[in-house]
Amino acid sequence: MEDVLFESETERDRAAIADYLSTVAESLRAGESITLRAGGNDLDLSVPDRATFEVKAEREGDELSVEFEIEWHESDGDSGDLRIE
């Protein structure tokens, strides 16, 4: 069973999306924790040194999407910190 801990969907221009993804990349590279914030909800996550990275492109009717997912088991430890604020 999936338990959604945080979710946010907003329309942004391409430059703002690139800035957000750059922040994620910089934080991953630095080994910092992620803090996701939206609508008064906060979630801190630490990505371990090794994790599964999935990229998926989909088409649903005339809508295209690309998804980036980083997945790990909580038991993998707290070997890296990622922060987005």
URZIZI-V269597 format. One line per field, one symbol per residue. ss: DSSP state (H for helix, E for strand, L for the rest). burial: # if it has 16 or more other C-alpha atoms within 10 Angstrom, else .. A space follows every 10 residues. Layout:
ss = ???
burial = ???
//
This chain:
ss = LLLLLLLLLL LLLHHHHHHH HHHHHHHHHH LELEEEEELL EEEEELLLLL LEEEEEEEEE LLEEEEEEEE ELLHHHLLLL ELLLL
burial = .......... .......... ..##..##.. ####.#.... ....####.. .......... .......... .........# ####.
//
